[in-house]
Amino acid sequence: MKLTQNLSKDEKKMIRKMFWRSATMYISVNPITMGGGGFCYSMIPFIHHFYKNKEDRKLALERHTAYFSTTIPFASFVMGIAGSMEKENSEKPNFDPKSINAIKLSLMGPLAGIGDSLFWGVWRVVCAGLAIGLANAGNFLAPLIFLLAFNIPNYLIRYYGAFLGYSLGSKYIEKMYSEGIIAVLTKAASILGLIMVGAMAVQMVKFKTVLAFHMHGKEIMNVQNVLDSIFVGIIPLLITFLCFYLLKKKVNVIAIIFGIMVLGVLLSVLGIV
């Protein structure tokens, strides 16, 4: 196939190892890195092959434990691109390793949007509808048909996506780097990543107070309305900035999470939220 004809035997072997490891991406999940640990585990074949120096391997492993979350069928495509960029980084002293995570961050959001809609929103429902129809007709193979119908496209996209990502990366990254495009792309990817983080903060950080002041039985001020008139989502934004500040001050992440939980319970008991 065209995806593999220009790859060496060792590269094909690494990509296949990465493909099998990619199934573990969400085995260990935490709020800080999500699938970062699984992503790093999947990248180990590339890291061990391209880097012979222990310190270089350490830096690469640290790089790939960063936050990563996208739909599993498309994750191997990003891993393939990251693998090809690690190859370039190991061969070129002027390669910017920060561009690797920038590209990963810029891809994971759009691919997650497409993948979640396609696989979970559409294809899963189609497969379930087919299996339910067969089950109602008394076909005992209905569960097996569901699993096969849903997972065969999943594994095919993961497998060939890994080769596609690596092939595209190795083919175009060197050209982009020599023409200075990679610097522009890294900057754009970083901006897109910040936009994605901002969107996630708006969607995931919630605060709505029920606090209101009354006089003679009439409400004279609703605190939430006042806050919204100043800036919609101002408290979630301030909470996000506070967490970011605490992280920069090296405050333990677990301490921040428990602190937020305690604060939430306290505000709820006091009738503020």
Secondary structure as a PSIPRED ss2 file (coil, helix, strand):
# PSIPRED VFORMAT (PSIPRED V4.0)

   1 M C   1.000  0.000  0.000
   2 K C   1.000  0.000  0.000
   3 L C   1.000  0.000  0.000
   4 T C   1.000  0.000  0.000
   5 Q C   1.000  0.000  0.000
   6 N C   1.000  0.000  0.000
   7 L C   1.000  0.000  0.000
   8 S C   1.000  0.000  0.000
   9 K H   0.000  1.000  0.000
  10 D H   0.000  1.000  0.000
  11 E H   0.000  1.000  0.000
  12 K H   0.000  1.000  0.000
  13 K H   0.000  1.000  0.000
  14 M H   0.000  1.000  0.000
  15 I H   0.000  1.000  0.000
  16 R H   0.000  1.000  0.000
  17 K H   0.000  1.000  0.000
  18 M H   0.000  1.000  0.000
  19 F H   0.000  1.000  0.000
  20 W H   0.000  1.000  0.000
  21 R H   0.000  1.000  0.000
  22 S H   0.000  1.000  0.000
  23 A H   0.000  1.000  0.000
  24 T H   0.000  1.000  0.000
  25 M C   1.000  0.000  0.000
  26 Y C   1.000  0.000  0.000
  27 I C   1.000  0.000  0.000
  28 S C   1.000  0.000  0.000
  29 V C   1.000  0.000  0.000
  30 N C   1.000  0.000  0.000
  31 P C   1.000  0.000  0.000
  32 I C   1.000  0.000  0.000
  33 T C   1.000  0.000  0.000
  34 M E   0.000  0.000  1.000
  35 G C   1.000  0.000  0.000
  36 G H   0.000  1.000  0.000
  37 G H   0.000  1.000  0.000
  38 G H   0.000  1.000  0.000
  39 F H   0.000  1.000  0.000
  40 C H   0.000  1.000  0.000
  41 Y H   0.000  1.000  0.000
  42 S H   0.000  1.000  0.000
  43 M H   0.000  1.000  0.000
  44 I H   0.000  1.000  0.000
  45 P H   0.000  1.000  0.000
  46 F H   0.000  1.000  0.000
  47 I H   0.000  1.000  0.000
  48 H H   0.000  1.000  0.000
  49 H H   0.000  1.000  0.000
  50 F H   0.000  1.000  0.000
  51 Y C   1.000  0.000  0.000
  52 K C   1.000  0.000  0.000
  53 N C   1.000  0.000  0.000
  54 K H   0.000  1.000  0.000
  55 E H   0.000  1.000  0.000
  56 D H   0.000  1.000  0.000
  57 R H   0.000  1.000  0.000
  58 K H   0.000  1.000  0.000
  59 L H   0.000  1.000  0.000
  60 A H   0.000  1.000  0.000
  61 L H   0.000  1.000  0.000
  62 E H   0.000  1.000  0.000
  63 R H   0.000  1.000  0.000
  64 H C   1.000  0.000  0.000
  65 T C   1.000  0.000  0.000
  66 A C   1.000  0.000  0.000
  67 Y C   1.000  0.000  0.000
  68 F E   0.000  0.000  1.000
  69 S C   1.000  0.000  0.000
  70 T C   1.000  0.000  0.000
  71 T C   1.000  0.000  0.000
  72 I H   0.000  1.000  0.000
  73 P H   0.000  1.000  0.000
  74 F H   0.000  1.000  0.000
  75 A H   0.000  1.000  0.000
  76 S H   0.000  1.000  0.000
  77 F H   0.000  1.000  0.000
  78 V H   0.000  1.000  0.000
  79 M H   0.000  1.000  0.000
  80 G H   0.000  1.000  0.000
  81 I H   0.000  1.000  0.000
  82 A H   0.000  1.000  0.000
  83 G H   0.000  1.000  0.000
  84 S H   0.000  1.000  0.000
  85 M H   0.000  1.000  0.000
  86 E H   0.000  1.000  0.000
  87 K H   0.000  1.000  0.000
  88 E H   0.000  1.000  0.000
  89 N H   0.000  1.000  0.000
  90 S H   0.000  1.000  0.000
  91 E H   0.000  1.000  0.000
  92 K C   1.000  0.000  0.000
  93 P C   1.000  0.000  0.000
  94 N C   1.000  0.000  0.000
  95 F C   1.000  0.000  0.000
  96 D C   1.000  0.000  0.000
  97 P C   1.000  0.000  0.000
  98 K H   0.000  1.000  0.000
  99 S H   0.000  1.000  0.000
 100 I H   0.000  1.000  0.000
 101 N H   0.000  1.000  0.000
 102 A H   0.000  1.000  0.000
 103 I H   0.000  1.000  0.000
 104 K H   0.000  1.000  0.000
 105 L H   0.000  1.000  0.000
 106 S H   0.000  1.000  0.000
 107 L H   0.000  1.000  0.000
 108 M H   0.000  1.000  0.000
 109 G H   0.000  1.000  0.000
 110 P H   0.000  1.000  0.000
 111 L H   0.000  1.000  0.000
 112 A H   0.000  1.000  0.000
 113 G H   0.000  1.000  0.000
 114 I H   0.000  1.000  0.000
 115 G H   0.000  1.000  0.000
 116 D H   0.000  1.000  0.000
 117 S H   0.000  1.000  0.000
 118 L H   0.000  1.000  0.000
 119 F H   0.000  1.000  0.000
 120 W H   0.000  1.000  0.000
 121 G H   0.000  1.000  0.000
 122 V H   0.000  1.000  0.000
 123 W H   0.000  1.000  0.000
 124 R H   0.000  1.000  0.000
 125 V H   0.000  1.000  0.000
 126 V H   0.000  1.000  0.000
 127 C H   0.000  1.000  0.000
 128 A H   0.000  1.000  0.000
 129 G H   0.000  1.000  0.000
 130 L H   0.000  1.000  0.000
 131 A H   0.000  1.000  0.000
 132 I H   0.000  1.000  0.000
 133 G H   0.000  1.000  0.000
 134 L H   0.000  1.000  0.000
 135 A H   0.000  1.000  0.000
 136 N H   0.000  1.000  0.000
 137 A C   1.000  0.000  0.000
 138 G C   1.000  0.000  0.000
 139 N C   1.000  0.000  0.000
 140 F C   1.000  0.000  0.000
 141 L C   1.000  0.000  0.000
 142 A H   0.000  1.000  0.000
 143 P H   0.000  1.000  0.000
 144 L H   0.000  1.000  0.000
 145 I H   0.000  1.000  0.000
 146 F H   0.000  1.000  0.000
 147 L H   0.000  1.000  0.000
 148 L H   0.000  1.000  0.000
 149 A H   0.000  1.000  0.000
 150 F H   0.000  1.000  0.000
 151 N H   0.000  1.000  0.000
 152 I H   0.000  1.000  0.000
 153 P H   0.000  1.000  0.000
 154 N H   0.000  1.000  0.000
 155 Y H   0.000  1.000  0.000
 156 L H   0.000  1.000  0.000
 157 I H   0.000  1.000  0.000
 158 R H   0.000  1.000  0.000
 159 Y H   0.000  1.000  0.000
 160 Y H   0.000  1.000  0.000
 161 G H   0.000  1.000  0.000
 162 A H   0.000  1.000  0.000
 163 F H   0.000  1.000  0.000
 164 L H   0.000  1.000  0.000
 165 G H   0.000  1.000  0.000
 166 Y H   0.000  1.000  0.000
 167 S H   0.000  1.000  0.000
 168 L H   0.000  1.000  0.000
 169 G H   0.000  1.000  0.000
 170 S H   0.000  1.000  0.000
 171 K H   0.000  1.000  0.000
 172 Y H   0.000  1.000  0.000
 173 I H   0.000  1.000  0.000
 174 E H   0.000  1.000  0.000
 175 K H   0.000  1.000  0.000
 176 M H   0.000  1.000  0.000
 177 Y H   0.000  1.000  0.000
 178 S H   0.000  1.000  0.000
 179 E C   1.000  0.000  0.000
 180 G C   1.000  0.000  0.000
 181 I H   0.000  1.000  0.000
 182 I H   0.000  1.000  0.000
 183 A H   0.000  1.000  0.000
 184 V H   0.000  1.000  0.000
 185 L H   0.000  1.000  0.000
 186 T H   0.000  1.000  0.000
 187 K H   0.000  1.000  0.000
 188 A H   0.000  1.000  0.000
 189 A H   0.000  1.000  0.000
 190 S H   0.000  1.000  0.000
 191 I H   0.000  1.000  0.000
 192 L H   0.000  1.000  0.000
 193 G H   0.000  1.000  0.000
 194 L H   0.000  1.000  0.000
 195 I H   0.000  1.000  0.000
 196 M H   0.000  1.000  0.000
 197 V H   0.000  1.000  0.000
 198 G H   0.000  1.000  0.000
 199 A H   0.000  1.000  0.000
 200 M H   0.000  1.000  0.000
 201 A H   0.000  1.000  0.000
 202 V H   0.000  1.000  0.000
 203 Q H   0.000  1.000  0.000
 204 M H   0.000  1.000  0.000
 205 V C   1.000  0.000  0.000
 206 K C   1.000  0.000  0.000
 207 F C   1.000  0.000  0.000
 208 K C   1.000  0.000  0.000
 209 T C   1.000  0.000  0.000
 210 V C   1.000  0.000  0.000
 211 L C   1.000  0.000  0.000
 212 A E   0.000  0.000  1.000
 213 F E   0.000  0.000  1.000
 214 H E   0.000  0.000  1.000
 215 M E   0.000  0.000  1.000
 216 H C   1.000  0.000  0.000
 217 G C   1.000  0.000  0.000
 218 K E   0.000  0.000  1.000
 219 E E   0.000  0.000  1.000
 220 I E   0.000  0.000  1.000
 221 M E   0.000  0.000  1.000
 222 N E   0.000  0.000  1.000
 223 V H   0.000  1.000  0.000
 224 Q H   0.000  1.000  0.000
 225 N H   0.000  1.000  0.000
 226 V H   0.000  1.000  0.000
 227 L H   0.000  1.000  0.000
 228 D H   0.000  1.000  0.000
 229 S H   0.000  1.000  0.000
 230 I H   0.000  1.000  0.000
 231 F C   1.000  0.000  0.000
 232 V C   1.000  0.000  0.000
 233 G C   1.000  0.000  0.000
 234 I H   0.000  1.000  0.000
 235 I H   0.000  1.000  0.000
 236 P H   0.000  1.000  0.000
 237 L H   0.000  1.000  0.000
 238 L H   0.000  1.000  0.000
 239 I H   0.000  1.000  0.000
 240 T H   0.000  1.000  0.000
 241 F H   0.000  1.000  0.000
 242 L H   0.000  1.000  0.000
 243 C H   0.000  1.000  0.000
 244 F H   0.000  1.000  0.000
 245 Y H   0.000  1.000  0.000
 246 L H   0.000  1.000  0.000
 247 L H   0.000  1.000  0.000
 248 K H   0.000  1.000  0.000
 249 K C   1.000  0.000  0.000
 250 K C   1.000  0.000  0.000
 251 V C   1.000  0.000  0.000
 252 N C   1.000  0.000  0.000
 253 V H   0.000  1.000  0.000
 254 I H   0.000  1.000  0.000
 255 A H   0.000  1.000  0.000
 256 I H   0.000  1.000  0.000
 257 I H   0.000  1.000  0.000
 258 F H   0.000  1.000  0.000
 259 G H   0.000  1.000  0.000
 260 I H   0.000  1.000  0.000
 261 M H   0.000  1.000  0.000
 262 V H   0.000  1.000  0.000
 263 L H   0.000  1.000  0.000
 264 G H   0.000  1.000  0.000
 265 V H   0.000  1.000  0.000
 266 L H   0.000  1.000  0.000
 267 L H   0.000  1.000  0.000
 268 S H   0.000  1.000  0.000
 269 V H   0.000  1.000  0.000
 270 L C   1.000  0.000  0.000
 271 G C   1.000  0.000  0.000
 272 I C   1.000  0.000  0.000
 273 V C   1.000  0.000  0.000
